């Protein structure tokens, strides 16, 4: 069972500290912008967004309907779903900084992986507007999907150390170019990261990539130097 009170308290304390820093960091502008406060507090929005991932629900709308029906006591100022989705964009700066504050430290042993993030059904991709220009059509072991791809680097304690987001059709190796900067040590991944040139680039940076070889490679002779494969 999700402890909404403890989660809200943690998020709210972080939001207060962030907002003080954020308001001081904003550049002055002569343009007047409307920034009306809402009845639903920003910390409540973030609490619902975070708790969804621990709820077991696969559809956010279903989870929000559940919160709207069973947890009005904890969130007395809840709005309709469409309004809540519109308010979520206000939480983006705090969510990003919260992730940066909580992410794990990069260690000498790292694990890499990627996962698809489907933004809509494949048949509806031509009408999808939210991630237009960012999403792409791609195929994985489960079939075709339209969306993004999340590239994770985990440390040896299981915490997320680095993260990057790319269109779905971007190769896993290209998705690692940005998050691997300044990293060193051993890095373990699946066959999707296999590549001689890619291994050489990582080796020159101080990263030893360790992967399994493909089945069709077993018939060929290889010499292993570190984790680099040479014919």
C-alpha positions as CSV (number, residue, x, y, z in Angstrom):
1,X,0.0,0.0,0.0
2,X,1.3,3.4,-1.0
3,X,2.0,5.8,1.9
4,X,0.8,9.0,0.3
5,X,1.5,11.1,3.4
6,X,5.2,10.2,3.6
7,X,5.7,10.5,-0.1
8,X,4.0,13.9,-0.2
9,X,6.1,15.2,2.7
10,X,9.3,14.2,1.0
11,X,8.3,15.8,-2.3
12,X,7.0,18.9,-0.7
13,X,10.2,19.5,1.3
14,X,12.2,19.1,-1.9
15,X,9.9,21.4,-3.9
16,X,10.2,24.2,-1.3
17,X,14.0,24.1,-1.6
18,X,13.9,23.9,-5.4
19,X,11.4,26.7,-5.8
20,X,13.6,29.1,-3.8
21,X,16.6,28.3,-6.0
22,X,14.5,28.3,-9.2
23,X,13.0,31.7,-8.6
24,X,16.4,33.2,-7.9
25,X,17.9,31.7,-11.1
26,X,15.2,32.9,-13.5
27,X,16.3,35.7,-15.8
28,X,14.3,38.9,-15.6
29,X,12.0,39.7,-18.6
30,X,9.9,42.6,-19.5
31,X,7.3,40.3,-20.9
32,X,4.4,39.7,-18.5
33,X,3.5,36.0,-18.1
34,X,0.5,34.6,-16.3
35,X,1.5,32.1,-13.6
36,X,-1.6,31.6,-11.7
37,X,-1.5,29.2,-8.8
38,X,-3.9,26.2,-8.9
39,X,-6.0,24.6,-6.2
40,X,-4.1,21.3,-6.7
41,X,-0.7,21.8,-5.2
42,X,2.3,21.1,-7.3
43,X,3.6,18.6,-4.7
44,X,0.3,16.7,-5.0
45,X,0.7,16.5,-8.7
46,X,4.2,15.1,-8.4
47,X,3.1,12.7,-5.6
48,X,0.5,11.2,-7.9
49,X,2.9,11.0,-10.8
50,X,5.5,9.1,-8.7
51,X,3.1,6.8,-6.9
52,X,1.7,5.6,-10.2
53,X,4.9,3.7,-10.9
54,X,4.5,1.8,-7.6
55,X,0.8,1.2,-8.0
56,X,0.7,-1.8,-10.4
57,X,-1.5,0.0,-12.9
58,X,-0.4,0.0,-16.5
59,X,-2.6,2.9,-17.6
60,X,-2.1,6.2,-15.9
61,X,-5.8,7.3,-16.6
62,X,-7.0,4.2,-14.8
63,X,-4.8,4.9,-11.8
64,X,-5.9,8.5,-11.7
65,X,-9.6,7.4,-11.7
66,X,-8.7,5.1,-8.8
67,X,-7.1,8.0,-6.8
68,X,-10.0,10.2,-7.7
69,X,-12.5,7.7,-6.3
70,X,-10.7,6.3,-3.3
71,X,-8.3,9.0,-2.1
72,X,-10.1,12.2,-2.2
73,X,-9.4,12.5,1.5
74,X,-5.6,12.7,0.8
75,X,-6.1,14.9,-2.3
76,X,-9.3,17.0,-1.7
77,X,-8.6,19.4,-4.6
78,X,-8.3,16.8,-7.4
79,X,-9.3,18.0,-10.8
80,X,-10.6,16.1,-13.8
81,X,-8.2,13.9,-15.7
82,X,-7.8,16.3,-18.7
83,X,-6.9,19.2,-16.4
84,X,-4.5,17.1,-14.4
85,X,-2.6,16.1,-17.6
86,X,-2.4,19.8,-18.6
87,X,-0.9,20.7,-15.1
88,X,1.7,17.9,-15.3
89,X,4.0,20.0,-17.5
90,X,4.5,22.4,-14.6
91,X,6.1,19.6,-12.6
92,X,8.7,18.8,-15.2
93,X,11.6,21.0,-13.8
94,X,11.1,19.6,-10.2
95,X,10.9,16.0,-11.4
96,X,14.1,16.3,-13.4
97,X,16.0,17.9,-10.5
98,X,14.5,15.3,-8.1
99,X,15.8,12.5,-10.3
100,X,19.3,14.2,-10.5
101,X,19.3,14.5,-6.7
102,X,18.3,10.8,-6.1
103,X,20.3,9.1,-8.9
104,X,23.0,6.7,-7.8
105,X,26.7,7.3,-8.0
106,X,28.7,5.9,-10.9
107,X,30.8,3.0,-9.7
108,X,33.6,0.9,-11.3
109,X,31.1,-1.8,-12.3
110,X,28.1,-0.7,-14.4
111,X,25.2,-2.3,-16.2
112,X,23.6,-0.9,-19.3
113,X,20.2,-1.6,-20.8
114,X,17.5,0.1,-22.8
115,X,13.7,-0.2,-22.8
116,X,11.0,1.0,-25.2
117,X,8.5,3.6,-24.2
118,X,5.4,3.4,-26.3
119,X,3.6,6.8,-26.5
120,X,0.6,5.5,-28.5
121,X,-0.6,2.6,-30.6
122,X,1.2,2.1,-33.8
123,X,-2.0,2.6,-35.9
124,X,-2.5,6.1,-34.3
125,X,1.1,7.4,-34.8
126,X,0.0,9.7,-37.6
127,X,-2.5,11.5,-35.4
128,X,-0.2,11.6,-32.3
129,X,0.8,15.2,-31.4
130,X,2.4,15.1,-27.9
131,X,5.7,13.7,-29.0
132,X,5.5,14.6,-32.6
133,X,9.1,15.0,-34.0
134,X,10.6,13.1,-31.1
135,X,8.9,9.7,-31.4
136,X,9.8,7.1,-34.1
137,X,8.6,3.7,-35.3
138,X,10.9,0.8,-34.3
139,X,10.8,-2.9,-33.8
140,X,12.1,-5.0,-30.9
141,X,11.7,-8.7,-29.8
142,X,8.0,-8.0,-29.0
143,X,7.1,-6.4,-32.3
144,X,6.6,-3.0,-33.7
145,X,6.0,0.0,-31.5
146,X,5.9,3.8,-31.8
147,X,7.6,6.0,-29.2
148,X,10.9,6.6,-27.4
149,X,13.7,4.5,-26.1
150,X,15.1,4.9,-22.5
151,X,18.8,4.1,-22.1
152,X,19.8,3.3,-18.5
153,X,23.2,2.9,-16.8
154,X,22.9,1.2,-13.4
155,X,25.6,1.0,-10.7
156,X,26.6,-2.2,-8.8
157,X,23.9,-1.4,-6.2
158,X,21.1,-1.4,-8.6
159,X,20.5,2.4,-8.7
160,X,20.1,4.4,-11.8
161,X,23.4,6.3,-12.4
162,X,22.7,7.8,-15.8
163,X,19.8,8.1,-18.2
164,X,19.2,9.3,-21.7
165,X,16.1,9.4,-23.9
166,X,16.1,9.0,-27.7
167,X,13.7,8.2,-30.5
168,X,12.8,4.6,-30.7
169,X,14.8,3.9,-33.8
170,X,18.1,5.0,-32.4
171,X,20.7,2.3,-32.0
172,X,21.5,1.3,-28.3
173,X,25.2,2.1,-28.8
174,X,24.4,5.6,-30.0
175,X,22.1,6.1,-27.1
176,X,25.0,5.6,-24.7
177,X,27.2,8.3,-26.2
178,X,26.0,11.1,-24.0
179,X,25.6,9.3,-20.6
180,X,29.0,7.5,-20.7
181,X,31.0,10.7,-20.6
182,X,33.5,10.8,-17.8
183,X,32.8,7.1,-16.8
184,X,35.5,4.4,-16.3
185,X,35.5,0.8,-15.3
186,X,33.7,-2.4,-16.5
187,X,30.3,-2.1,-18.2
188,X,28.0,-5.1,-18.8
189,X,25.3,-5.2,-21.4
190,X,23.5,-7.5,-23.8
191,X,24.2,-8.3,-27.5
192,X,22.7,-5.1,-28.6
193,X,25.9,-3.3,-27.6
194,X,28.1,-5.6,-29.5
195,X,30.4,-3.9,-32.0
196,X,34.2,-3.8,-32.6
197,X,34.4,-0.1,-33.3
198,X,32.1,0.7,-30.4
199,X,34.3,-1.4,-28.1
200,X,37.4,0.3,-29.3
201,X,35.9,3.8,-28.6
202,X,34.9,2.7,-25.0
203,X,38.3,1.1,-24.4
204,X,40.1,4.4,-25.4
205,X,37.9,6.1,-22.8
206,X,38.7,3.7,-20.1
207,X,35.6,1.5,-20.2
208,X,35.8,-2.2,-20.7
209,X,32.5,-3.4,-22.3
210,X,31.5,-7.0,-21.6
211,X,28.8,-8.7,-23.7
212,X,28.0,-12.1,-25.0
213,X,28.8,-12.9,-28.7
214,X,26.1,-13.7,-31.2
215,X,25.5,-17.3,-32.3
216,X,26.8,-16.8,-35.8
217,X,30.1,-15.6,-34.3
218,X,30.9,-19.0,-32.6
219,X,32.0,-20.4,-36.0
220,X,34.7,-17.7,-36.3
221,X,38.0,-17.4,-34.4
222,X,38.4,-14.4,-32.1
223,X,41.1,-13.2,-29.8
224,X,39.9,-11.4,-26.8
225,X,41.9,-8.4,-25.5
226,X,40.1,-7.0,-22.5
227,X,36.6,-7.1,-23.9
228,X,37.6,-6.2,-27.5
229,X,37.0,-8.7,-30.2
230,X,39.4,-9.0,-33.1
231,X,39.2,-11.5,-35.9
